[in-house]
């Protein structure tokens, strides 16, 4: 969206240059107009560079969020598995006798 707006402003600036070149203005001297137009062009170039940098930064951030989402899903799955395993390993209401633990180990294997 910023790039589209910048393109529109660039076209407007070009139209302004042409208009000032053909009509002239009584309010400002041609030198002052040329200087102002040069300043506007410089500002536009600076903004275009900033937009490009912003776009690159946003791409990098987007990639980092994608990596985060993938890792988060993996950790979430591992946590769920861990909770399931710990739930399965709890001794049932009876005391943890050696025989009960052996039976539980056999079941888990």
C-alpha positions as protocol buffer text, in pm:
chain_id: "A"
residue {
  index: 1
  type: UNK
  ca { x: 0 y: 0 z: 0 }
}
residue {
  index: 2
  type: UNK
  ca { x: 285 y: 237 z: 85 }
}
residue {
  index: 3
  type: UNK
  ca { x: 452 y: 158 z: -245 }
}
residue {
  index: 4
  type: UNK
  ca { x: 129 y: 238 z: -432 }
}
residue {
  index: 5
  type: UNK
  ca { x: 93 y: 568 z: -247 }
}
residue {
  index: 6
  type: UNK
  ca { x: 455 y: 650 z: -319 }
}
residue {
  index: 7
  type: UNK
  ca { x: 404 y: 580 z: -690 }
}
residue {
  index: 8
  type: UNK
  ca { x: 98 y: 808 z: -691 }
}
residue {
  index: 9
  type: UNK
  ca { x: 289 y: 1087 z: -517 }
}
residue {
  index: 10
  type: UNK
  ca { x: 576 y: 1044 z: -762 }
}
residue {
  index: 11
  type: UNK
  ca { x: 337 y: 1091 z: -1055 }
}
residue {
  index: 12
  type: UNK
  ca { x: 188 y: 1397 z: -885 }
}
residue {
  index: 13
  type: UNK
  ca { x: 537 y: 1538 z: -838 }
}
residue {
  index: 14
  type: UNK
  ca { x: 618 y: 1479 z: -1205 }
}
residue {
  index: 15
  type: UNK
  ca { x: 295 y: 1658 z: -1305 }
}
residue {
  index: 16
  type: UNK
  ca { x: 390 y: 1946 z: -1076 }
}
residue {
  index: 17
  type: UNK
  ca { x: 733 y: 1969 z: -1241 }
}
residue {
  index: 18
  type: UNK
  ca { x: 576 y: 1983 z: -1586 }
}
residue {
  index: 19
  type: UNK
  ca { x: 316 y: 2235 z: -1475 }
}
residue {
  index: 20
  type: UNK
  ca { x: 574 y: 2465 z: -1319 }
}
residue {
  index: 21
  type: UNK
  ca { x: 803 y: 2433 z: -1618 }
}
residue {
  index: 22
  type: UNK
  ca { x: 534 y: 2531 z: -1864 }
}
residue {
  index: 23
  type: UNK
  ca { x: 334 y: 2788 z: -1664 }
}
residue {
  index: 24
  type: UNK
  ca { x: 583 y: 2940 z: -1426 }
}
residue {
  index: 25
  type: UNK
  ca { x: 467 y: 3104 z: -1107 }
}
residue {
  index: 26
  type: UNK
  ca { x: 465 y: 3466 z: -1004 }
}
residue {
  index: 27
  type: UNK
  ca { x: 494 y: 3372 z: -638 }
}
residue {
  index: 28
  type: UNK
  ca { x: 836 y: 3205 z: -661 }
}
residue {
  index: 29
  type: UNK
  ca { x: 1137 y: 3247 z: -881 }
}
residue {
  index: 30
  type: UNK
  ca { x: 1223 y: 2958 z: -1115 }
}
residue {
  index: 31
  type: UNK
  ca { x: 1537 y: 2893 z: -909 }
}
residue {
  index: 32
  type: UNK
  ca { x: 1333 y: 2864 z: -587 }
}
residue {
  index: 33
  type: UNK
  ca { x: 1085 y: 2635 z: -761 }
}
residue {
  index: 34
  type: UNK
  ca { x: 1365 y: 2415 z: -893 }
}
residue {
  index: 35
  type: UNK
  ca { x: 1522 y: 2399 z: -548 }
}
residue {
  index: 36
  type: UNK
  ca { x: 1189 y: 2304 z: -390 }
}
residue {
  index: 37
  type: UNK
  ca { x: 1126 y: 2039 z: -652 }
}
residue {
  index: 38
  type: UNK
  ca { x: 1475 y: 1899 z: -596 }
}
residue {
  index: 39
  type: UNK
  ca { x: 1406 y: 1885 z: -220 }
}
residue {
  index: 40
  type: UNK
  ca { x: 1077 y: 1706 z: -284 }
}
residue {
  index: 41
  type: UNK
  ca { x: 1249 y: 1455 z: -514 }
}
residue {
  index: 42
  type: UNK
  ca { x: 1516 y: 1392 z: -250 }
}
residue {
  index: 43
  type: UNK
  ca { x: 1249 y: 1341 z: 15 }
}
residue {
  index: 44
  type: UNK
  ca { x: 1061 y: 1103 z: -214 }
}
residue {
  index: 45
  type: UNK
  ca { x: 1377 y: 899 z: -277 }
}
residue {
  index: 46
  type: UNK
  ca { x: 1444 y: 884 z: 95 }
}
residue {
  index: 47
  type: UNK
  ca { x: 1090 y: 762 z: 161 }
}
residue {
  index: 48
  type: UNK
  ca { x: 1122 y: 503 z: -116 }
}
residue {
  index: 49
  type: UNK
  ca { x: 1441 y: 373 z: 50 }
}
residue {
  index: 50
  type: UNK
  ca { x: 1271 y: 362 z: 388 }
}
residue {
  index: 51
  type: UNK
  ca { x: 977 y: 168 z: 240 }
}
residue {
  index: 52
  type: UNK
  ca { x: 1218 y: -82 z: 85 }
}
residue {
  index: 53
  type: UNK
  ca { x: 1396 y: -127 z: 418 }
}
residue {
  index: 54
  type: UNK
  ca { x: 1065 y: -166 z: 597 }
}
residue {
  index: 55
  type: UNK
  ca { x: 954 y: -426 z: 345 }
}
residue {
  index: 56
  type: UNK
  ca { x: 1276 y: -625 z: 398 }
}
residue {
  index: 57
  type: UNK
  ca { x: 1238 y: -603 z: 775 }
}
residue {
  index: 58
  type: UNK
  ca { x: 877 y: -716 z: 759 }
}
residue {
  index: 59
  type: UNK
  ca { x: 979 y: -1015 z: 541 }
}
residue {
  index: 60
  type: UNK
  ca { x: 1238 y: -1112 z: 801 }
}
residue {
  index: 61
  type: UNK
  ca { x: 987 y: -1076 z: 1085 }
}
residue {
  index: 62
  type: UNK
  ca { x: 732 y: -1284 z: 894 }
}
residue {
  index: 63
  type: UNK
  ca { x: 987 y: -1562 z: 846 }
}
residue {
  index: 64
  type: UNK
  ca { x: 1072 y: -1553 z: 1216 }
}
residue {
  index: 65
  type: UNK
  ca { x: 702 y: -1581 z: 1309 }
}
residue {
  index: 66
  type: UNK
  ca { x: 663 y: -1879 z: 1076 }
}
residue {
  index: 67
  type: UNK
  ca { x: 959 y: -2050 z: 1243 }
}
residue {
  index: 68
  type: UNK
  ca { x: 810 y: -1966 z: 1584 }
}
residue {
  index: 69
  type: UNK
  ca { x: 474 y: -2116 z: 1487 }
}
residue {
  index: 70
  type: UNK
  ca { x: 639 y: -2439 z: 1368 }
}
residue {
  index: 71
  type: UNK
  ca { x: 849 y: -2473 z: 1684 }
}
residue {
  index: 72
  type: UNK
  ca { x: 550 y: -2386 z: 1904 }
}
residue {
  index: 73
  type: UNK
  ca { x: 341 y: -2659 z: 1742 }
}
residue {
  index: 74
  type: UNK
  ca { x: 622 y: -2910 z: 1795 }
}
residue {
  index: 75
  type: UNK
  ca { x: 668 y: -2811 z: 2161 }
}
residue {
  index: 76
  type: UNK
  ca { x: 294 y: -2823 z: 2216 }
}
residue {
  index: 77
  type: UNK
  ca { x: 278 y: -3176 z: 2075 }
}
residue {
  index: 78
  type: UNK
  ca { x: 574 y: -3287 z: 2289 }
}
residue {
  index: 79
  type: UNK
  ca { x: 409 y: -3137 z: 2600 }
}
residue {
  index: 80
  type: UNK
  ca { x: 86 y: -3320 z: 2526 }
}
residue {
  index: 81
  type: UNK
  ca { x: 275 y: -3647 z: 2485 }
}
residue {
  index: 82
  type: UNK
  ca { x: 464 y: -3585 z: 2809 }
}
residue {
  index: 83
  type: UNK
  ca { x: 141 y: -3516 z: 3000 }
}
residue {
  index: 84
  type: UNK
  ca { x: -15 y: -3830 z: 2856 }
}
residue {
  index: 85
  type: UNK
  ca { x: 286 y: -4040 z: 2957 }
}
residue {
  index: 86
  type: UNK
  ca { x: 297 y: -3899 z: 3309 }
}
residue {
  index: 87
  type: UNK
  ca { x: -74 y: -3962 z: 3344 }
}
residue {
  index: 88
  type: UNK
  ca { x: -27 y: -4322 z: 3231 }
}
residue {
  index: 89
  type: UNK
  ca { x: 263 y: -4375 z: 3470 }
}
residue {
  index: 90
  type: UNK
  ca { x: 70 y: -4276 z: 3782 }
}
residue {
  index: 91
  type: UNK
  ca { x: 8 y: -4569 z: 4010 }
}
residue {
  index: 92
  type: UNK
  ca { x: -360 y: -4650 z: 4034 }
}
residue {
  index: 93
  type: UNK
  ca { x: -514 y: -4600 z: 4380 }
}
residue {
  index: 94
  type: UNK
  ca { x: -309 y: -4884 z: 4534 }
}
residue {
  index: 95
  type: UNK
  ca { x: 33 y: -4851 z: 4687 }
}
residue {
  index: 96
  type: UNK
  ca { x: 320 y: -4874 z: 4446 }
}
residue {
  index: 97
  type: UNK
  ca { x: 437 y: -5225 z: 4514 }
}
residue {
  index: 98
  type: UNK
  ca { x: 721 y: -5379 z: 4321 }
}
residue {
  index: 99
  type: UNK
  ca { x: 481 y: -5616 z: 4149 }
}
residue {
  index: 100
  type: UNK
  ca { x: 245 y: -5330 z: 4047 }
}
residue {
  index: 101
  type: UNK
  ca { x: 537 y: -5129 z: 3910 }
}
residue {
  index: 102
  type: UNK
  ca { x: 665 y: -5428 z: 3710 }
}
residue {
  index: 103
  type: UNK
  ca { x: 316 y: -5477 z: 3564 }
}
residue {
  index: 104
  type: UNK
  ca { x: 297 y: -5108 z: 3474 }
}
residue {
  index: 105
  type: UNK
  ca { x: 642 y: -5116 z: 3306 }
}
residue {
  index: 106
  type: UNK
  ca { x: 534 y: -5421 z: 3105 }
}
residue {
  index: 107
  type: UNK
  ca { x: 215 y: -5243 z: 2998 }
}
residue {
  index: 108
  type: UNK
  ca { x: 406 y: -4936 z: 2890 }
}
residue {
  index: 109
  type: UNK
  ca { x: 658 y: -5141 z: 2692 }
}
